[in-house]
Amino acid sequence: MKPLRHLSTPVFFSLLLTAHTLPGAIVLADAFADVGDAQKTGNTATFGSWDTVNGIIAPAASLSFFDADDGTTAVGFHSATDGELDVNQNMTAGGWVTSFALVLDGSTSSIDLTSIVFDMRLANGSGGNNTTGSKQGQMAFRLVGSSSGTLGTIDLGGDQGYPSVEYQRTLDLSSLPSLGTSETYTAFISATGSGFGHHKSLQAFVLNGDIAAVPEPSATLLLSLTALGLLRRKR
């Protein structure tokens, strides 16, 4: 490995900046293990805390669900299965939507979202397992800025067949703009479907991203001194 003195100026600066970036991090995640019937009230499921929070202020430890068609009609739960959010809303009747806040914390300068992974279960009208035939579904992620408005919507590119009763969906979020400190954000996730009637239970989700930290004062000073030294050596 070459010593640092042999690195070009742009490469050296790149290494210093990269030291303040956490690539491929989990920004927010929960498996809802502590959600039972008592934690499902009306259209809201409450849990003790998020399993993982990085780079953002922890959102409220609850999710409220609404009809995805109008975004305002509250929908409830089957309350048939603990440890998951078994929303009682037929996909062919509009599906469901929920949301959570994304507000950068004081140690973070920006976040580039990369993906969101959903663990799902196909349910019937009573909350039990459903069959996969003659049914298709869609998942979507919409990002809204407090001052910018809607910044983008990512989905599966159309309804997809279900591979099994319990399944996983992944959305590539890399085309969305970076999250910055100039505004706050809200993420909306929705589930819809077509074909024969069916419901979708949310078992877990993981939101991933590249997190850039605010440089420590000592690191900023080091970068400035290094730049000055390199410029002097080039004269």
C-alpha positions as CSV (number, residue, x, y, z in Angstrom):
1,M,0.0,0.0,0.0
2,K,1.4,3.4,-0.9
3,P,2.1,5.8,1.9
4,L,-0.2,8.9,2.0
5,R,2.6,11.2,0.8
6,H,2.4,9.5,-2.6
7,L,-1.3,10.0,-3.1
8,S,-2.6,12.7,-5.3
9,T,-4.3,15.7,-3.7
10,P,-7.9,14.7,-4.9
11,V,-7.4,11.1,-3.8
12,F,-6.2,12.2,-0.4
13,F,-9.1,14.6,0.2
14,S,-11.4,11.8,-0.9
15,L,-10.0,9.5,1.7
16,L,-10.5,12.1,4.4
17,L,-14.1,12.7,3.4
18,T,-14.9,9.0,3.1
19,A,-13.8,8.6,6.7
20,H,-16.9,10.6,7.7
21,T,-19.3,8.5,5.6
22,L,-21.1,5.3,6.8
23,P,-22.0,3.5,3.6
24,G,-24.7,0.8,3.5
25,A,-26.0,1.6,6.9
26,I,-29.4,0.7,8.3
27,V,-31.2,4.1,8.8
28,L,-34.4,2.7,10.3
29,A,-35.7,-0.8,11.0
30,D,-38.2,-2.7,13.1
31,A,-39.5,-6.3,13.2
32,F,-42.5,-5.4,15.5
33,A,-41.7,-8.2,17.9
34,D,-43.2,-6.4,20.8
35,V,-46.6,-5.6,19.1
36,G,-49.5,-7.7,20.4
37,D,-53.2,-7.2,20.4
38,A,-53.0,-4.6,23.2
39,Q,-50.6,-2.5,21.1
40,K,-53.1,-2.3,18.2
41,T,-55.7,0.4,18.9
42,G,-58.0,1.7,16.2
43,N,-55.8,2.3,13.2
44,T,-52.5,2.7,15.1
45,A,-49.9,0.1,16.2
46,T,-47.5,1.1,19.0
47,F,-44.2,-0.5,19.8
48,G,-41.6,0.2,22.5
49,S,-38.9,1.6,20.3
50,W,-37.4,1.1,16.8
51,D,-34.9,-1.8,16.6
52,T,-32.4,0.4,14.7
53,V,-32.1,4.1,14.2
54,N,-29.0,5.7,12.5
55,G,-28.4,9.3,11.3
56,I,-32.0,10.5,12.1
57,I,-34.0,11.5,15.1
58,A,-36.0,8.4,16.2
59,P,-39.5,8.8,14.7
60,A,-42.6,8.2,16.9
61,A,-42.7,4.5,17.9
62,S,-46.0,3.9,16.2
63,L,-47.5,3.5,12.7
64,S,-51.0,4.6,11.7
65,F,-52.7,3.1,8.7
66,F,-55.1,4.6,6.2
67,D,-56.9,3.7,3.0
68,A,-54.3,4.2,0.2
69,D,-56.9,5.5,-2.2
70,D,-57.7,8.6,-0.2
71,G,-55.0,8.7,2.5
72,T,-57.5,9.8,5.2
73,T,-59.9,6.9,5.9
74,A,-58.6,5.0,8.9
75,V,-58.2,1.2,8.6
76,G,-57.8,-1.2,11.6
77,F,-56.2,-4.6,12.3
78,H,-57.2,-8.2,12.3
79,S,-55.3,-8.6,15.6
80,A,-55.0,-12.2,14.8
81,T,-51.2,-12.5,14.8
82,D,-48.7,-11.0,17.3
83,G,-45.4,-9.6,16.1
84,E,-46.7,-8.1,12.9
85,L,-49.0,-5.4,11.7
86,D,-51.9,-7.4,10.2
87,V,-53.8,-4.5,8.7
88,N,-57.5,-5.3,8.0
89,Q,-57.8,-3.7,4.5
90,N,-58.5,-5.6,1.3
91,M,-56.0,-4.8,-1.4
92,T,-58.8,-4.7,-4.0
93,A,-60.6,-2.1,-1.8
94,G,-57.7,0.3,-2.0
95,G,-54.9,-1.2,0.1
96,W,-53.2,0.7,2.9
97,V,-50.7,3.5,3.5
98,T,-48.6,4.5,6.5
99,S,-45.9,7.1,7.1
100,F,-43.0,8.0,9.4
101,A,-40.7,11.1,9.8
102,L,-37.2,11.3,8.5
103,V,-35.4,14.1,10.3
104,L,-31.6,14.2,10.3
105,D,-30.0,14.3,13.7
106,G,-27.3,16.8,14.7
107,S,-24.4,14.5,13.8
108,T,-25.5,13.9,10.2
109,S,-25.0,16.2,7.2
110,S,-26.8,14.1,4.6
111,I,-28.3,10.7,3.8
112,D,-28.5,9.0,0.5
113,L,-31.3,6.4,0.7
114,T,-30.4,3.2,-1.1
115,S,-33.1,0.6,-0.5
116,I,-36.0,-0.4,1.6
117,V,-36.8,-4.1,2.3
118,F,-40.2,-5.3,3.4
119,D,-41.1,-8.7,5.0
120,M,-44.7,-9.3,4.2
121,R,-47.4,-12.0,4.7
122,L,-50.4,-12.6,2.5
123,A,-53.5,-12.7,4.6
124,N,-57.2,-13.5,4.2
125,G,-60.2,-11.7,5.5
126,S,-59.8,-13.1,9.0
127,G,-56.0,-12.4,9.2
128,G,-55.0,-16.0,8.5
129,N,-52.7,-17.1,5.7
130,N,-54.0,-16.7,2.2
131,T,-53.2,-18.5,-1.0
132,T,-51.0,-16.9,-3.7
133,G,-52.9,-17.8,-6.9
134,S,-54.8,-15.2,-9.0
135,K,-53.5,-12.3,-6.9
136,Q,-50.9,-9.6,-7.6
137,G,-49.5,-6.7,-5.6
138,Q,-47.6,-3.5,-5.5
139,M,-45.4,-1.8,-2.8
140,A,-44.5,1.9,-3.1
141,F,-42.3,4.4,-1.2
142,R,-42.9,8.1,-1.5
143,L,-40.6,10.8,-0.1
144,V,-42.0,14.3,0.8
145,G,-39.9,17.3,1.9
146,S,-41.4,19.8,4.3
147,S,-40.6,22.7,1.8
148,S,-39.9,20.8,-1.4
149,G,-43.0,18.7,-1.5
150,T,-43.0,15.3,-3.2
151,L,-39.4,14.4,-4.1
152,G,-40.1,11.1,-5.7
153,T,-42.1,7.8,-5.7
154,I,-40.5,4.4,-6.1
155,D,-42.5,1.2,-6.8
156,L,-42.2,-2.3,-8.2
157,G,-43.0,-1.1,-11.7
158,G,-46.5,-2.7,-11.6
159,D,-48.3,-5.4,-9.8
160,Q,-46.3,-8.5,-9.2
161,G,-47.4,-12.1,-8.4
162,Y,-46.7,-13.4,-4.9
163,P,-43.9,-16.0,-4.7
164,S,-45.2,-17.4,-1.3
165,V,-47.5,-16.6,1.6
166,E,-44.5,-15.0,3.4
167,Y,-42.4,-13.1,1.0
168,Q,-40.0,-10.1,0.7
169,R,-40.0,-7.1,-1.5
170,T,-37.1,-4.7,-2.1
171,L,-37.3,-1.2,-3.6
172,D,-34.2,0.5,-5.0
173,L,-34.3,4.1,-3.6
174,S,-31.0,5.3,-5.0
175,S,-32.6,7.6,-7.6
176,L,-34.2,9.7,-4.8
177,P,-32.4,13.0,-3.9
178,S,-30.2,13.2,-0.8
179,L,-31.8,14.1,2.5
180,G,-30.2,17.3,3.9
181,T,-30.5,19.5,6.9
182,S,-32.4,22.3,5.2
183,E,-35.8,20.6,5.6
184,T,-37.5,17.6,7.3
185,Y,-39.0,14.7,5.4
186,T,-41.9,12.2,5.6
187,A,-41.7,8.7,4.1
188,F,-45.0,7.1,3.0
189,I,-45.1,3.3,2.3
190,S,-48.1,1.8,0.7
191,A,-49.4,-1.7,-0.2
192,T,-52.0,-2.2,-3.0
193,G,-53.0,-5.2,-5.2
194,S,-55.3,-6.6,-7.8
195,G,-57.0,-9.9,-8.7
196,F,-58.9,-11.9,-6.1
197,G,-59.3,-10.2,-2.7
198,H,-56.4,-10.4,-0.2
199,H,-54.8,-8.5,2.7
200,K,-51.1,-7.8,3.4
201,S,-49.6,-8.0,6.9
202,L,-46.3,-6.0,7.5
203,Q,-43.9,-8.2,9.4
204,A,-40.8,-6.0,9.2
205,F,-39.0,-3.4,7.2
206,V,-35.4,-2.2,6.9
207,L,-34.5,1.3,5.4
208,N,-30.9,1.5,4.1
209,G,-28.7,4.4,3.2
210,D,-25.3,6.0,3.0
211,I,-24.9,8.3,6.0
212,A,-22.5,11.3,5.9
213,A,-21.6,12.6,9.3
214,V,-20.9,16.3,10.2
215,P,-17.1,16.5,10.4
216,E,-15.7,16.9,13.9
217,P,-13.9,20.3,14.5
218,S,-10.6,18.5,14.8
219,A,-11.2,16.7,11.5
220,T,-12.0,20.0,9.8
221,L,-8.9,21.5,11.2
222,L,-6.8,18.5,10.0
223,L,-8.3,18.8,6.5
224,S,-7.5,22.6,6.4
225,L,-3.9,22.1,7.6
226,T,-3.4,19.2,5.2
227,A,-4.7,21.3,2.3
228,L,-2.4,24.1,3.2
229,G,0.6,21.8,3.5
230,L,-0.1,20.2,0.1
231,L,-0.5,23.6,-1.6
232,R,2.9,24.8,-0.2
233,R,4.6,21.6,-1.3
234,K,3.3,22.1,-4.9
235,R,4.9,25.6,-5.1
